[in-house]
Amino acid sequence: MEVEIDLYEDWIAGNIAELQAAIKAGWYFKSHHDWQTKITAGDIIENAGTRERLLIINLVRKYRLIEPRPRALKLCSGLAVPDALRQGWRDFCEEVRNGSDLNRRLSRKSLVLDSQDEMLNHWGLQHFHLGVGPDPKYPTLIKGESEIAYAFVNNNAVYVIDIAEHGKWADQALLEKLDFDFPEALAPYKTDALDISWEATEEDHKRLRKANLNMMLKVNGMIFVEPGMGVMCDGTPSKIIFPMIQTKRRLKCADKAIRDNLGSILTSAMTERHVNAVPEKLTFILLGFTPQKIYVSCEELGFNVIVRPGGIWNVERKQRG
């Protein structure tokens, strides 16, 4: 009996399909035009290394997005809103509290698939445009202005630190102001270290980022890991790579669990269906996963297989209709 299963490849294929939809919605490659052409046309990209790179690119794209959900709006002391931005600021505040889509206020660079947001990757800070109406060149985004809102975003709140000109990407005063006014925001990143031997200047931070180097931070006399958790040696956010490696391992283990227990899975599924004929081929396809379960479909059996940590599995009849 032939068995076809590669759950990790299924995950990659699903992410490439998401990239195809994203490109149609306005995302684009700045350098890898050949990838964009193939993805847009739906051509198969066979190189395994390229396919895994596209998985990472899509995971980074989604990491940069902010999940729409109602959040508290918290403002650092001394925040001043320029008169020219007052309407856009009012709209932004309402969007935060209502849980509207804030992604349309992100950088134009957020649409570039082969780019990185260094301030987000290292310090976990976002910046928002406070214009009104769509941008003429990028209609899916809000019109850009010279001054932007620098902010820290978590699941519960948007902490607006400052409204200022572009370019404060490595200005540690942003973190110092955030920690001074709202210490709970950076508390998860505080360490027990007593001191660090070297404190980087703004220019030092820029040079370190260009070299894809991470460092501890001294903020208001306390030592923190970078709130964005830093990057790998190729500049990819650590927050993406470590979970990706864990998911890859889980999917490979689920592959093995299904193959190792194929006889029992067949017996269980066929008993439920009250049939005796064994299919000549079984194709297992990834449906999705949660932190505790991996859902796999087998069309020939008419059942889904659910794999849990440790290779524990069970089958359930597929829902029709």
C-alpha positions as CSV (number, residue, x, y, z in Angstrom):
1,M,0.0,0.0,0.0
2,E,1.3,3.4,-1.0
3,V,1.3,6.1,1.7
4,E,1.9,9.8,0.9
5,I,2.5,12.1,3.8
6,D,4.7,15.2,4.2
7,L,3.0,17.6,6.7
8,Y,5.8,20.1,6.8
9,E,5.6,20.4,3.0
10,D,1.9,20.9,3.3
11,W,2.5,23.8,5.7
12,I,5.0,25.3,3.3
13,A,2.5,25.0,0.4
14,G,-0.2,26.7,2.5
15,N,2.1,29.6,3.3
16,I,3.1,30.0,-0.4
17,A,-0.6,30.1,-1.2
18,E,-1.0,32.9,1.4
19,L,1.9,34.7,-0.3
20,Q,0.1,34.5,-3.6
21,A,-3.1,36.1,-2.1
22,A,-0.9,38.7,-0.4
23,I,0.8,39.7,-3.7
24,K,-2.7,40.1,-5.3
25,A,-3.6,42.4,-2.3
26,G,-0.6,44.7,-2.8
27,W,2.5,43.0,-1.1
28,Y,5.5,42.7,-3.4
29,F,9.2,41.6,-3.6
30,K,11.7,44.4,-4.1
31,S,14.5,42.1,-5.2
32,H,13.3,38.7,-5.9
33,H,11.1,39.5,-9.0
34,D,11.5,35.9,-10.2
35,W,9.8,34.6,-7.1
36,Q,7.0,37.1,-7.4
37,T,6.4,36.1,-11.1
38,K,6.3,32.4,-10.3
39,I,4.1,32.8,-7.2
40,T,1.7,35.1,-9.0
41,A,1.4,32.7,-11.9
42,G,0.9,29.7,-9.6
43,D,4.0,28.0,-10.9
44,I,5.6,25.3,-8.8
45,I,8.8,26.3,-7.1
46,E,10.7,23.0,-6.7
47,N,13.9,24.1,-4.9
48,A,13.4,23.0,-1.3
49,G,15.6,25.8,0.1
50,T,13.6,28.4,-1.8
51,R,10.3,27.0,-0.6
52,E,11.5,27.1,3.0
53,R,12.7,30.6,2.5
54,L,9.2,31.6,1.2
55,L,7.7,30.0,4.3
56,I,9.9,32.2,6.5
57,I,9.0,35.3,4.4
58,N,5.3,34.7,4.9
59,L,5.7,34.1,8.6
60,V,7.6,37.4,8.9
61,R,4.9,39.1,6.9
62,K,2.2,37.9,9.3
63,Y,4.4,38.7,12.3
64,R,4.6,42.3,11.3
65,L,0.8,42.5,11.2
66,I,-1.2,43.6,14.2
67,E,-4.2,41.4,15.1
68,P,-7.4,43.5,15.0
69,R,-8.8,43.5,18.6
70,P,-10.0,46.2,21.0
71,R,-7.1,47.6,23.1
72,A,-6.6,50.2,25.7
73,L,-4.9,53.3,24.5
74,K,-2.1,54.5,26.8
75,L,-0.3,57.8,26.2
76,C,3.2,58.7,27.5
77,S,3.6,62.0,29.3
78,G,4.2,65.1,27.3
79,L,2.7,63.6,24.1
80,A,1.8,66.5,21.7
81,V,-0.3,66.1,18.6
82,P,0.4,68.5,15.8
83,D,-2.6,70.5,14.5
84,A,-2.2,69.0,11.0
85,L,-2.6,65.5,12.4
86,R,-5.5,66.0,14.8
87,Q,-8.2,64.3,12.6
88,G,-5.9,61.4,11.8
89,W,-5.0,61.1,15.5
90,R,-8.7,61.0,16.5
91,D,-9.4,58.3,13.9
92,F,-6.4,56.3,15.1
93,C,-7.5,56.5,18.8
94,E,-11.0,55.3,17.8
95,E,-9.5,52.5,15.7
96,V,-7.4,51.3,18.7
97,R,-10.4,51.3,21.1
98,N,-12.8,49.7,18.6
99,G,-10.3,47.0,17.5
100,S,-10.2,48.2,13.9
101,D,-7.5,47.2,11.5
102,L,-4.4,49.2,12.4
103,N,-2.2,47.6,9.7
104,R,-3.3,50.2,7.1
105,R,-1.4,52.8,9.2
106,L,1.9,50.9,9.1
107,S,5.0,51.7,7.1
108,R,5.0,51.4,3.3
109,K,7.9,49.0,3.9
110,S,5.4,46.6,5.5
111,L,4.3,45.7,2.0
112,V,7.8,44.7,0.9
113,L,8.1,41.0,1.4
114,D,11.9,40.8,1.3
115,S,12.5,43.5,3.9
116,Q,12.8,43.7,7.7
117,D,11.5,46.1,10.3
118,E,14.7,46.5,12.4
119,M,13.0,48.6,15.1
120,L,10.2,46.0,15.5
121,N,12.7,43.1,15.4
122,H,15.0,44.5,18.0
123,W,12.9,46.7,20.2
124,G,9.3,45.5,19.5
125,L,8.2,49.1,18.6
126,Q,5.8,49.9,15.8
127,H,5.2,53.2,14.1
128,F,1.8,54.4,12.7
129,H,1.0,57.0,10.1
130,L,-1.7,59.5,11.2
131,G,-2.9,60.7,7.8
132,V,-6.5,60.8,6.6
133,G,-7.6,58.8,3.6
134,P,-5.8,56.3,1.4
135,D,-2.2,56.9,0.2
136,P,-2.2,57.8,-3.6
137,K,0.6,55.3,-4.3
138,Y,-0.4,52.5,-1.9
139,P,-4.2,52.6,-1.7
140,T,-4.4,49.8,0.9
141,L,-2.5,52.1,3.4
142,I,-3.4,55.4,5.0
143,K,-1.7,58.5,3.6
144,G,1.7,59.1,5.1
145,E,2.7,62.3,6.9
146,S,6.2,63.6,7.9
147,E,5.4,62.9,11.6
148,I,4.5,59.4,12.9
149,A,3.3,57.8,16.1
150,Y,6.0,55.6,17.8
151,A,4.2,52.9,19.9
152,F,4.6,49.6,21.7
153,V,1.7,47.2,21.0
154,N,0.7,44.0,23.0
155,N,-2.5,42.1,23.2
156,N,-4.1,44.4,25.7
157,A,-2.9,47.9,24.9
158,V,-1.3,50.3,22.5
159,Y,1.3,52.5,24.3
160,V,1.9,55.7,22.2
161,I,5.4,56.9,23.2
162,D,5.9,59.9,20.9
163,I,4.7,61.7,17.8
164,A,7.7,62.9,15.9
165,E,9.6,62.9,12.6
166,H,10.7,59.7,10.9
167,G,14.1,58.4,11.8
168,K,14.0,57.7,15.6
169,W,14.4,54.0,14.8
170,A,17.4,53.6,17.2
171,D,16.6,56.3,19.7
172,Q,16.7,54.6,23.1
173,A,14.9,57.5,24.6
174,L,11.7,55.9,23.3
175,L,12.2,52.8,25.5
176,E,13.2,55.0,28.5
177,K,10.0,57.0,28.2
178,L,7.9,53.9,27.8
179,D,9.5,52.2,30.8
180,F,9.3,55.4,33.0
181,D,5.5,55.9,32.3
182,F,4.4,52.3,31.9
183,P,6.9,49.9,33.5
184,E,4.5,47.0,33.0
185,A,5.0,47.2,29.2
186,L,8.7,46.2,29.3
187,A,8.5,44.1,32.6
188,P,8.6,40.8,30.7
189,Y,12.0,41.7,29.2
190,K,13.7,42.8,32.4
191,T,16.5,40.7,33.6
192,D,18.3,40.1,37.0
193,A,21.6,41.3,35.5
194,L,23.2,44.0,37.7
195,D,24.9,45.9,34.8
196,I,26.4,45.7,31.3
197,S,29.9,46.5,30.4
198,W,29.1,48.7,27.5
199,E,26.1,51.0,26.7
200,A,25.5,51.6,23.0
201,T,24.8,55.0,21.5
202,E,22.2,55.5,18.8
203,E,24.8,55.2,16.1
204,D,26.1,52.0,17.8
205,H,22.6,50.5,17.6
206,K,22.4,51.3,13.9
207,R,25.7,49.6,13.2
208,L,24.8,46.6,15.3
209,R,21.5,46.2,13.5
210,K,23.2,46.4,10.1
211,A,25.4,43.5,11.2
212,N,22.4,41.6,12.6
213,L,23.8,41.6,16.1
214,N,21.7,41.7,19.3
215,M,22.6,43.2,22.6
216,M,21.3,43.7,26.2
217,L,19.9,47.2,27.0
218,K,20.3,49.4,30.0
219,V,17.1,51.4,30.3
220,N,16.6,53.7,33.3
221,G,19.3,51.9,35.2
222,M,17.8,48.4,34.7
223,I,19.0,45.7,32.3
224,F,16.6,44.3,29.6
225,V,16.8,41.9,26.8
226,E,15.7,43.5,23.5
227,P,11.9,43.6,23.7
228,G,11.7,42.4,20.0
229,M,14.0,39.5,21.0
230,G,16.5,40.3,18.2
231,V,17.4,38.5,15.0
232,M,19.2,35.6,13.6
233,C,22.5,36.0,11.7
234,D,20.5,36.6,8.4
235,G,18.3,39.3,10.0
236,T,15.2,37.2,10.4
237,P,13.3,37.8,13.6
238,S,14.1,35.3,16.4
239,K,10.4,35.4,17.3
240,I,9.8,33.7,13.9
241,I,12.6,31.2,13.6
242,F,12.4,29.5,17.0
243,P,8.6,28.7,16.7
244,M,9.1,27.7,13.1
245,I,11.8,25.1,14.0
246,Q,9.5,23.8,16.8
247,T,6.6,23.5,14.4
248,K,8.8,21.7,11.8
249,R,9.9,19.2,14.4
250,R,6.2,18.6,15.5
251,L,5.1,18.0,12.0
252,K,7.9,15.6,11.2
253,C,7.1,13.7,14.4
254,A,3.4,13.6,13.4
255,D,4.5,12.1,10.1
256,K,6.4,9.4,11.9
257,A,3.6,8.7,14.4
258,I,1.1,8.2,11.6
259,R,3.4,5.9,9.6
260,D,4.4,3.9,12.8
261,N,0.7,3.4,13.8
262,L,-0.7,3.0,10.3
263,G,-2.1,-0.4,10.9
264,S,-4.0,0.7,14.1
265,I,-5.2,3.8,12.3
266,L,-6.5,1.7,9.4
267,T,-8.2,-0.7,11.8
268,S,-9.9,2.0,13.8
269,A,-11.1,4.0,10.8
270,M,-12.4,1.0,8.8
271,T,-14.1,-0.4,11.9
272,E,-16.0,2.9,12.3
273,R,-17.0,2.8,8.6
274,H,-17.9,-0.9,8.7
275,V,-15.8,-1.7,5.5
276,N,-13.2,-4.3,4.9
277,A,-11.4,-3.2,1.7
278,V,-8.0,-1.7,2.2
279,P,-7.3,1.3,-0.1
280,E,-4.4,0.9,-2.4
281,K,-3.1,4.4,-1.6
282,L,-3.5,6.7,1.5
283,T,-2.8,10.4,1.2
284,F,-2.6,12.4,4.5
285,I,-2.9,16.2,4.2
286,L,-2.3,18.8,6.9
287,L,-5.5,20.6,7.9
288,G,-4.0,22.8,10.7
289,F,-2.6,22.7,14.2
290,T,-2.8,24.2,17.6
291,P,-0.2,24.1,20.4
292,Q,-1.5,20.7,21.5
293,K,-3.0,19.1,18.4
294,I,-2.2,18.5,14.7
295,Y,-5.2,17.8,12.4
296,V,-4.6,15.6,9.4
297,S,-7.1,14.6,6.7
298,C,-7.2,11.2,4.9
299,E,-9.7,11.4,2.0
300,E,-9.5,7.7,1.2
301,L,-10.5,6.7,4.8
302,G,-13.0,9.5,5.1
303,F,-11.5,10.3,8.5
304,N,-9.3,12.9,10.1
305,V,-6.3,11.9,12.3
306,I,-5.5,14.0,15.3
307,V,-2.0,13.7,16.6
308,R,-1.0,14.9,20.1
309,P,2.4,15.4,21.8
310,G,4.2,12.1,22.2
311,G,2.7,10.6,19.1
312,I,-0.7,9.9,20.7
313,W,-3.4,9.8,18.1
314,N,-7.1,9.2,17.4
315,V,-9.3,9.3,14.3
316,E,-12.6,11.0,13.9
317,R,-15.2,10.9,11.0
318,K,-14.9,13.8,8.6
319,Q,-17.8,16.2,8.7
320,R,-19.8,16.3,5.5
321,G,-21.4,19.2,3.9
